[in-house]
Amino acid sequence: MKGKWNGNTYTLRKQLGKGANGIVYLAEASDGHVALKVSDDSLSITSEVNVLKSFSKAQSVTMGPSFFDTDDAFIPSANTKVSFYAMEYIKGPLLLQFVSDKGAEWIPVLMIQLLTSLSVLHQQGWIFGDLKPDNLIVTGPPARIRCIDVGGTTKEGRAIKEYTEFYDRGYWGYGTRKAEPSYDLFAVAMIMINCVHKKEFKKTSQPKEQLQTLIEGSPVLRKYKKVLVAALNGYYDSADEMKREMLAAGQKAVQRKQAGKKPTPTQSISRQRQQNMRQGKVTQTRYAPKKKGSKSRGLFETALIVISVLALYFAYIIFFLI
């Protein structure tokens, strides 16, 4: 595929994914591999390119792929014109696979990273919209969560243009599909639930009670119950606020775990000695330093005992000889 305006050539190697408004391919460019999104909807391509350029401006955040090129091309075999853009090819397992391989303790770590990236995105006036595990890859080491599809990203204040039911608050009856930070934060909570329960499930006639029960029934999710319930109900105004409460909840969980451990005998003795010192008491132990001169007194006492024993022995012999 050769760009009409910029003249760059790309060799398509395999399909990576397919969405509502285009297909993403692994492609080979002159300087290495790229991900190439191709669509017959030029407006959609233009919108996504604008999002990727916004990501590129946030140098400190690596949420989305880097943007390289955009152009039009003619496909002779299909006798049609398409628009496309080339972006960074991000390697790594999808989020659910990473958590399955590495363990559930990674879930809050990665979600805090995700909230950091969402905070920057929201400050630039964008709402991610179609936030779900299929759009999240973990690169590394060190482990870092990245996004691979910005197709659902919407300007704040507008209607969400693309969503997946399971991660959509409208589907669960928690709010509208207006593009605002709380919409993405609801999706973060659902991603955490999905990471633990490993699959999507249909809602019941009482969806809010259903999600509450799932949170309370998981040891991992229960630690973050307050945060998850607040995110589901739209109580957070920003990703930073949710991030702070997640960090605090994680710290409390660690403290509870440490407090629940029984101290070893050595730790118990050490704590008692510290308490005695605070109260002004001195507890002599075999490790306490001996006072000066104690060695010479010990030798003198030993000599007296030996002399006394010998005197009694000789007295005993003399008594029986007489």
C-alpha positions as CSV (number, residue, x, y, z in Angstrom):
1,M,0.0,0.0,0.0
2,K,1.5,3.3,-1.1
3,G,0.3,6.7,0.2
4,K,-1.0,9.0,-2.4
5,W,0.3,12.3,-0.9
6,N,3.3,11.4,1.2
7,G,4.5,8.5,-0.9
8,N,5.4,6.1,1.9
9,T,5.0,2.4,1.2
10,Y,3.7,-0.3,3.6
11,T,3.7,-4.0,3.2
12,L,0.7,-5.6,5.1
13,R,1.8,-8.8,6.9
14,K,-1.3,-9.8,8.9
15,Q,-4.5,-8.6,10.4
16,L,-4.3,-7.6,14.1
17,G,-7.9,-6.6,14.7
18,K,-11.1,-5.4,13.2
19,G,-13.5,-2.8,14.5
20,A,-16.7,-0.9,13.6
21,N,-14.8,1.6,11.5
22,G,-11.7,-0.1,10.1
23,I,-9.1,-2.9,10.2
24,V,-5.7,-2.8,11.8
25,Y,-2.8,-4.6,10.2
26,L,0.7,-5.4,11.2
27,A,2.7,-3.7,8.4
28,E,6.3,-3.3,7.4
29,A,7.6,0.2,6.7
30,S,11.0,1.3,5.5
31,D,12.3,1.7,9.1
32,G,10.5,-1.3,10.8
33,H,7.1,-2.6,11.8
34,V,4.1,-0.4,12.4
35,A,0.4,-0.9,13.0
36,L,-1.7,0.4,10.1
37,K,-5.3,1.2,10.4
38,V,-7.3,1.2,7.2
39,S,-10.8,2.5,6.7
40,D,-13.2,3.8,4.0
41,D,-14.4,6.4,6.5
42,S,-12.0,9.3,6.1
43,L,-13.7,11.4,8.9
44,S,-13.2,8.6,11.4
45,I,-9.5,8.3,10.4
46,T,-9.0,12.1,10.8
47,S,-10.6,12.0,14.3
48,E,-8.4,9.2,15.5
49,V,-5.3,10.9,14.1
50,N,-6.2,14.0,16.1
51,V,-6.4,11.9,19.3
52,L,-3.0,10.2,18.6
53,K,-1.5,13.7,18.1
54,S,-2.9,14.7,21.4
55,F,-1.3,11.7,23.0
56,S,2.0,12.6,21.4
57,K,1.9,16.1,23.0
58,A,1.8,14.5,26.5
59,Q,5.4,13.5,26.6
60,S,5.2,12.0,30.1
61,V,2.4,9.6,29.3
62,T,2.6,6.6,27.1
63,M,-1.0,5.6,27.1
64,G,-1.6,5.3,23.4
65,P,0.6,4.5,20.4
66,S,2.9,7.1,18.8
67,F,1.6,8.6,15.6
68,F,3.8,8.3,12.4
69,D,1.9,9.0,9.2
70,T,-1.5,9.4,7.6
71,D,-2.5,9.3,3.9
72,D,-4.9,8.0,1.3
73,A,-4.4,5.0,-1.0
74,F,-6.1,3.3,-3.9
75,I,-6.7,-0.4,-3.7
76,P,-6.9,-1.8,-7.3
77,S,-8.2,-5.2,-6.3
78,A,-11.2,-3.6,-4.6
79,N,-11.4,-0.7,-7.0
80,T,-11.8,1.7,-4.0
81,K,-10.0,4.5,-2.2
82,V,-9.2,4.2,1.5
83,S,-7.7,6.4,4.2
84,F,-5.1,5.0,6.7
85,Y,-2.7,6.0,9.4
86,A,0.5,4.4,10.6
87,M,1.2,4.2,14.4
88,E,3.5,2.5,16.8
89,Y,3.2,-1.3,16.9
90,I,2.9,-2.1,20.6
91,K,4.0,-5.7,21.6
92,G,2.9,-7.6,24.6
93,P,0.1,-9.7,26.1
94,L,-3.4,-8.3,26.4
95,L,-4.4,-7.2,29.9
96,L,-6.4,-10.3,30.9
97,Q,-3.7,-12.7,29.6
98,F,-1.0,-10.8,31.6
99,V,-3.1,-10.9,34.8
100,S,-3.7,-14.6,34.3
101,D,0.0,-15.3,33.9
102,K,1.4,-13.0,36.6
103,G,-1.3,-12.9,39.3
104,A,-4.2,-10.8,40.5
105,E,-1.9,-8.6,42.6
106,W,-1.0,-6.8,39.4
107,I,-4.5,-5.6,38.9
108,P,-4.4,-2.5,41.2
109,V,-0.9,-1.7,40.0
110,L,-1.9,-1.5,36.3
111,M,-5.2,0.3,37.1
112,I,-3.3,3.0,38.9
113,Q,-1.1,3.4,35.8
114,L,-4.2,3.5,33.6
115,L,-5.8,6.2,35.8
116,T,-2.6,8.3,35.5
117,S,-2.9,8.2,31.7
118,L,-6.6,8.9,31.7
119,S,-6.0,11.9,33.9
120,V,-3.8,13.5,31.2
121,L,-6.2,12.5,28.4
122,H,-9.2,14.1,30.3
123,Q,-7.2,17.3,30.9
124,Q,-6.8,17.6,27.2
125,G,-10.6,17.4,26.7
126,W,-10.9,13.8,25.5
127,I,-12.8,10.9,26.9
128,F,-11.6,7.4,25.9
129,G,-15.1,5.9,25.6
130,D,-14.6,2.3,24.5
131,L,-12.3,1.4,27.4
132,K,-12.0,-2.4,27.8
133,P,-9.3,-5.2,28.2
134,D,-9.2,-6.0,24.5
135,N,-7.9,-2.5,23.9
136,L,-5.2,-2.7,26.6
137,I,-1.7,-4.3,26.2
138,V,1.0,-4.7,28.9
139,T,4.5,-4.1,27.7
140,G,7.7,-4.4,29.5
141,P,9.6,-5.1,31.6
142,P,9.0,-3.0,33.5
143,A,5.3,-3.7,33.1
144,R,3.4,-0.8,31.6
145,I,-0.2,-0.7,30.4
146,R,-0.8,0.7,26.9
147,C,-3.8,1.3,24.7
148,I,-3.9,0.0,21.2
149,D,-7.2,1.4,19.8
150,V,-8.4,5.0,20.1
151,G,-11.5,4.5,17.9
152,G,-14.0,5.3,20.6
153,T,-12.3,8.4,21.9
154,T,-14.7,11.3,22.0
155,K,-14.5,15.0,22.8
156,E,-15.8,15.8,26.3
157,G,-19.4,16.8,26.4
158,R,-20.5,14.9,23.3
159,A,-22.3,11.5,23.1
160,I,-20.0,8.5,23.4
161,K,-19.6,7.3,19.8
162,E,-18.4,3.8,20.4
163,Y,-18.8,1.5,23.4
164,T,-18.9,-2.2,24.5
165,E,-22.0,-3.1,26.6
166,F,-20.2,-4.8,29.5
167,Y,-18.1,-1.7,30.2
168,D,-20.8,0.9,29.5
169,R,-22.6,2.5,32.4
170,G,-25.7,3.0,30.3
171,Y,-26.1,-0.7,29.9
172,W,-25.9,-1.3,33.7
173,G,-28.3,1.5,34.5
174,Y,-25.7,3.7,36.2
175,G,-25.9,6.8,34.0
176,T,-25.9,8.3,30.5
177,R,-23.5,7.9,27.6
178,K,-22.3,11.5,27.9
179,A,-18.6,11.8,27.4
180,E,-17.2,12.9,30.8
181,P,-14.4,11.6,33.1
182,S,-16.9,9.5,35.2
183,Y,-17.8,7.5,32.1
184,D,-14.2,6.2,31.8
185,L,-13.9,5.7,35.5
186,F,-17.0,3.4,35.5
187,A,-15.2,1.4,32.8
188,V,-12.0,1.1,35.0
189,A,-14.1,-0.4,37.8
190,M,-15.7,-2.9,35.3
191,I,-12.2,-3.8,34.0
192,M,-11.1,-4.7,37.5
193,I,-14.2,-6.9,38.0
194,N,-13.6,-8.5,34.6
195,C,-9.9,-9.2,35.5
196,V,-10.9,-11.1,38.6
197,H,-13.9,-13.0,37.2
198,K,-12.1,-13.6,33.9
199,K,-15.1,-13.3,31.6
200,E,-17.9,-11.0,30.7
201,F,-21.4,-11.9,32.0
202,K,-25.0,-10.7,31.3
203,K,-26.7,-8.4,33.8
204,T,-29.6,-9.7,35.9
205,S,-32.9,-7.9,36.7
206,Q,-31.0,-6.2,39.6
207,P,-27.7,-5.2,38.0
208,K,-26.5,-2.9,40.9
209,E,-27.0,-5.6,43.5
210,Q,-25.3,-8.1,41.1
211,L,-22.1,-6.1,40.8
212,Q,-22.1,-5.4,44.6
213,T,-22.3,-9.1,45.3
214,L,-19.4,-9.9,42.9
215,I,-17.2,-7.2,44.5
216,E,-17.9,-8.5,48.1
217,G,-17.4,-12.1,47.0
218,S,-13.8,-11.5,45.8
219,P,-10.9,-11.1,48.3
220,V,-9.1,-8.9,45.8
221,L,-12.0,-6.7,44.9
222,R,-13.2,-6.4,48.5
223,K,-10.1,-4.5,49.4
224,Y,-11.1,-1.8,47.0
225,K,-14.9,-2.0,47.6
226,K,-15.2,1.7,48.6
227,V,-13.4,2.8,45.4
228,L,-15.2,0.5,43.1
229,V,-18.7,1.4,44.4
230,A,-17.8,5.1,44.1
231,A,-16.6,4.7,40.5
232,L,-19.7,2.7,39.5
233,N,-22.0,5.4,41.0
234,G,-20.1,8.3,39.3
235,Y,-18.9,9.9,42.6
236,Y,-15.4,10.8,41.3
237,D,-14.9,14.0,39.4
238,S,-11.4,13.1,38.1
239,A,-9.1,10.1,37.5
240,D,-6.7,11.6,40.0
241,E,-9.3,11.4,42.8
242,M,-9.9,7.8,42.1
243,K,-6.2,7.1,41.9
244,R,-5.6,8.6,45.3
245,E,-8.3,6.5,46.9
246,M,-7.0,3.4,45.3
247,L,-3.5,4.0,46.6
248,A,-4.9,4.7,50.1
249,A,-7.1,1.5,50.0
250,G,-4.0,-0.6,48.9
251,Q,-2.0,0.9,51.8
252,K,-4.7,0.0,54.3
253,A,-4.9,-3.5,53.0
254,V,-1.1,-4.0,53.5
255,Q,-1.3,-2.6,57.1
256,R,-4.2,-4.9,57.9
257,K,-2.2,-7.9,56.6
258,Q,0.8,-6.9,58.7
259,A,-1.3,-6.3,61.8
260,G,-2.9,-9.8,61.4
261,K,0.5,-11.6,61.5
262,K,1.4,-13.2,64.9
263,P,4.8,-12.0,66.2
264,T,7.6,-14.5,66.5
265,P,9.1,-15.2,70.0
266,T,12.1,-13.0,69.2
267,Q,9.8,-10.2,68.0
268,S,7.8,-10.5,71.2
269,I,10.9,-10.2,73.4
270,S,12.1,-7.3,71.5
271,R,8.8,-5.5,71.8
272,Q,8.8,-6.1,75.6
273,R,12.3,-4.7,76.0
274,Q,11.3,-1.6,74.0
275,Q,8.2,-1.2,76.3
276,N,10.4,-1.6,79.4
277,M,12.8,1.0,78.2
278,R,10.0,3.5,77.5
279,Q,8.8,3.0,81.1
280,G,12.2,3.5,82.5
281,K,12.8,-0.2,83.4
282,V,16.1,-2.0,82.8
283,T,15.8,-5.7,82.0
284,Q,19.0,-7.6,82.4
285,T,19.6,-10.3,79.8
286,R,22.5,-12.5,79.0
287,Y,23.3,-10.1,76.2
288,A,23.5,-7.1,78.5
289,P,27.0,-5.7,78.9
290,K,28.6,-6.7,82.2
291,K,29.9,-4.1,84.7
292,K,33.6,-3.3,84.9
293,G,35.4,-5.6,87.4
294,S,32.9,-8.4,87.3
295,K,35.5,-10.8,85.8
296,S,37.9,-10.4,88.7
297,R,35.2,-10.8,91.3
298,G,34.1,-14.0,89.7
299,L,37.6,-15.5,89.9
300,F,37.9,-14.5,93.6
301,E,34.6,-16.1,94.4
302,T,35.6,-19.3,92.7
303,A,38.9,-19.5,94.7
304,L,37.0,-19.1,98.0
305,I,34.7,-22.0,97.1
306,V,37.7,-24.3,96.2
307,I,39.5,-23.4,99.5
308,S,36.4,-24.0,101.5
309,V,35.8,-27.4,100.0
310,L,39.5,-28.5,100.6
311,A,39.3,-27.3,104.2
312,L,36.2,-29.4,104.8
313,Y,37.8,-32.4,103.2
314,F,40.9,-32.2,105.4
315,A,38.8,-31.7,108.5
316,Y,36.8,-34.9,107.6
317,I,40.1,-36.9,107.2
318,I,41.6,-35.7,110.5
319,F,38.3,-36.4,112.4
320,F,38.3,-40.0,111.3
321,L,42.0,-40.6,111.9
322,I,41.7,-39.4,115.5
